[in-house]
């Protein structure tokens, strides 16, 4: 998928801010974010205040729903040092934290700074596991989990397709691996390695 939880949180935060902007616009009668609705109105006509209040109410409920489903507050506090370990203000981190000394060391290491600027975030922190294990582990704990359930849902759909009532005793593990893999198996090579059944 190529997206981390931090990326997903940024997108969610941006969307929630846009919702608040849309609410302010609709309250003023500006329907620029609803082009289809705006097209139906003539130059002289405007939307009845009751309908505007309904749109605002719906957008406010959407904001509340997003806050209930997606809480990124915890991640945003640690986001900065994971994404920008060399620009992080160390006064924002508790002096008793076990990562403060490691962050000081990384900030004063020119080789690590060059490595950070050249690579991707997950690879950078994975490469620091030997040198700064505590720091790297905390960063990877945030970066590595899947940002969406897309792969999980794909796996369940595949399992439902493979394991039907007529095939309920089969072990779907290997079939699922083939079905879910992005790599195309070399079926010819696999078949050639299998021993053909001898005739009697």
Secondary structure, DSSP 8 states (H G I E B T S, - for coil): ----HHHHHHHHHHHHHHHHHHHHHHHTT--TT-HHHHHHS-SS----HHHHHHHHHHHHHHHHHHHHH---HHHHHHHHHHH-TTT--GGGS-TT-TTHHHHHHHHT-HHHHHHHHHS-HHHHHHHTTTTSHHHHHHHHHHHSS-SSSHHHHHHHHHHHHHS-GGGTTS--HHHHHHHH-SS---HHHHHHHS------
